[in-house]
Amino acid sequence: MNIAIASGKGGTGKTTIATSLAHALAQAQISTQFYDCDVEAPNAHIFLHPSLSQEEKVELLVPEVNEEKCTSCGKCASVCQYNAILILGKPLIFPELCHSCGACLHACPESAITETPKQIGKLASGFTPDNIHFHHGLLDIGQPMAVPIISQLKQNLSTQKDQINIIDAPPGTSCPVVETIRNTDFVILVSEPNPFGLHDLKLAHQLVQELNLPTGLVINKDEPGFSQLEEYCQKNHLEILMRIPFKKEYSHQISEGKLLDQLDPTLNTQFIALIKTIEDKIHQSKDPA
């Protein structure tokens, strides 16, 4: 079962919820794997303390032109939808724009183009002290495309029966988020009860609906006084699955790397109940009758 945790903006507590949920499952002896897909700034390892013993490179194939064969006909540039090739007397390659589609390679009538691998990041994996199989990706500094790293990271998703994969998505609603949550079984949206949280929740909820994925909401830092969030949920049939109360002591201890389920035993119980609720909803979505 693949469960993605997402939010419309950073700072809502998405990673706090994801890591606490994974830890609660592990404490309950439920087989759990964790995937940190926020590859531009992965930080789940700070909370789960994995020993990362395996590493692999993530590479893209970028074109390289043999100038002796090239006639500067411009066909490579004309087929490139990403403007990664420019003809100025001779072809100029912009690797940061290349999506490794291979169109230029096939369009060249002189077979003057080959592809060479270029590293854009890496994956690392290992186990936490609680026996959570932990995976994360890291985009190299200066590289613009996170999606290929997320895609390669998701290829490692466990398909074992009764295995729960917790997938921590990047914040926002851009392409990396789409790549992270697509084809998952359920999306937990995380929001705070304030105008900024509601604004970005609407965007994230719309994205999940476009992908036709079952979803529910966890309200973090919950406190009375902002009814518009619940009004939106009621109007748009977005079920509130869990509430994390706003407590000053939670903030202090989370800043020290503690997990929610460690701070309050009642939250541990609620996280396990949350998984049971999600399992039921996944079953209902696959078998509406």
Residue pairs with C-beta under 8 A, 6 or more apart in sequence:
1 163
1 164
1 165
1 185
1 186
1 278
1 279
1 282
2 157
2 165
2 167
2 183
2 184
2 185
2 186
3 21
3 164
3 165
3 166
3 167
3 184
3 185
3 186
3 187
3 188
3 275
3 278
4 167
4 168
4 169
4 180
4 181
4 184
4 186
4 187
4 188
5 14
5 15
5 17
5 18
5 21
5 166
5 167
5 168
5 169
5 187
5 188
5 190
6 14
6 169
6 171
6 177
6 180
6 181
6 187
6 188
6 189
6 190
6 204
6 208
7 13
7 14
7 169
7 171
7 189
7 190
7 191
7 200
7 201
7 204
8 171
8 172
8 173
8 189
8 191
8 197
8 199
8 200
8 201
8 202
8 203
8 204
8 205
9 171
9 172
9 196
9 197
9 200
10 171
10 172
11 171
12 171
12 190
12 191
12 192
12 197
12 200
12 220
13 190
13 192
13 220
13 221
13 244
14 168
14 169
14 171
14 190
15 36
15 38
15 43
15 44
15 47
15 168
16 47
16 220
16 254
16 259
16 260
17 188
17 190
17 218
17 220
17 244
17 260
18 34
18 44
18 166
18 167
18 168
19 34
19 44
19 47
19 48
19 168
19 259
20 47
20 259
20 260
20 261
20 262
20 267
20 271
21 166
21 261
21 271
21 274
21 275
22 32
22 34
22 48
22 132
22 166
23 47
23 48
23 130
23 132
23 259
23 261
23 262
24 261
24 267
24 268
24 271
24 272
25 32
25 164
25 166
25 271
25 272
25 275
26 32
26 128
26 130
26 131
26 132
27 130
27 261
27 268
28 272
30 162
30 164
30 275
31 160
31 162
31 163
31 164
32 132
32 133
32 163
32 164
32 165
32 166
33 132
33 133
33 134
33 135
33 157
33 158
33 163
33 164
33 165
33 166
34 44
34 48
34 128
34 132
34 133
34 134
34 135
34 165
34 166
34 168
35 135
35 136
35 153
35 154
35 156
35 157
35 165
35 166
35 167
35 168
36 42
36 43
36 44
36 45
36 134
36 135
36 136
36 137
36 168
37 136
37 137
37 150
37 153
37 154
37 167
37 168
37 169
37 170
37 176
37 179
37 180
38 44
38 168
38 169
38 170
38 171
39 121
39 136
39 137
39 138
39 139
39 146
39 149
39 150
39 153
39 170
39 176
40 139
40 146
40 170
40 176
42 136
42 137
42 138
44 134
44 136
44 168
45 52
45 134
45 136
46 257
47 257
47 259
48 128
48 130
48 132
48 134
49 128
49 129
50 125
50 126
50 127
50 128
50 132
50 134
51 126
51 127
51 128
52 124
52 125
52 126
52 134
53 125
53 126
53 127
54 124
54 125
54 126
55 122
55 123
55 124
55 125
56 122
56 123
57 119
57 121
57 122
58 119
58 120
58 121
58 122
58 123
58 137
58 148
58 149
58 152
59 117
59 118
59 119
59 120
60 95
60 98
60 100
60 117
60 118
60 120
60 145
60 148
61 100
61 102
61 115
61 116
61 117
61 118
62 93
62 95
62 98
62 100
62 115
62 116
62 117
62 118
63 76
63 84
63 85
63 93
63 98
63 104
63 105
63 113
63 114
63 115
64 93
64 113
64 114
64 115
64 116
65 76
65 90
65 91
65 93
65 112
65 113
66 112
66 113
66 114
67 90
67 112
69 110
69 111
69 112
70 90
70 91
70 108
70 110
70 112
71 110
71 112
72 87
72 89
72 90
72 91
73 109
73 110
74 87
75 107
75 108
75 109
76 85
76 91
76 104
76 107
76 108
76 113
77 85
77 86
77 87
77 91
77 104
78 107
79 103
79 104
79 107
80 103
80 104
81 101
81 103
82 97
82 98
82 99
82 101
83 94
83 97
84 93
84 94
84 95
84 97
84 98
84 99
85 91
85 92
85 93
85 94
85 104
86 92
86 94
95 118
96 143
96 144
99 145
100 115
100 148
102 115
104 113
105 113
105 114
105 115
119 140
120 139
120 140
120 143
120 145
120 148
120 149
121 137
121 138
121 139
121 140
121 143
121 148
121 149
122 137
122 138
122 140
123 135
123 136
123 137
123 138
123 149
123 152
123 153
123 156
124 135
124 136
124 137
124 138
125 133
125 134
125 135
125 136
125 156
126 134
127 133
127 134
128 134
133 158
135 153
135 156
136 153
137 149
137 150
137 152
137 153
138 149
139 145
139 146
139 149
146 170
146 175
146 176
147 175
147 176
147 179
150 176
150 179
150 180
151 179
154 167
154 179
154 180
157 165
157 167
158 165
164 275
167 180
167 181
167 184
169 176
169 177
169 180
169 181
170 176
170 177
170 180
171 177
172 200
173 203
173 204
173 206
173 207
177 204
177 207
178 207
178 211
181 187
181 207
181 208
181 211
181 213
182 211
184 213
185 214
185 282
186 213
186 214
186 215
186 216
186 278
186 281
186 282
187 208
187 213
187 214
187 215
188 215
188 216
188 217
188 218
188 241
188 278
189 201
189 204
189 205
189 208
189 215
189 216
189 217
189 218
189 238
190 217
190 218
190 220
191 197
191 198
191 200
191 201
191 204
191 217
191 218
191 219
191 220
191 229
192 219
192 220
192 221
193 219
193 221
193 222
193 223
193 225
193 226
193 229
194 226
195 226
195 228
197 229
198 226
198 228
198 229
198 232
201 217
201 229
201 232
202 232
205 215
205 236
205 238
208 215
209 215
214 281
214 282
214 285
215 238
216 238
216 239
216 240
216 241
216 277
216 278
216 281
217 233
217 238
217 239
217 240
217 241
218 240
218 241
218 242
218 243
218 244
218 274
219 229
219 240
219 242
219 243
219 244
220 244
221 244
221 245
221 246
222 243
222 244
222 245
222 246
223 245
223 246
230 240
232 238
233 239
233 240
241 274
241 277
241 278
242 270
242 271
242 274
244 250
244 260
244 267
249 263
250 260
250 263
250 264
253 263
254 260
254 263
260 267
260 271
261 267
261 268
261 271
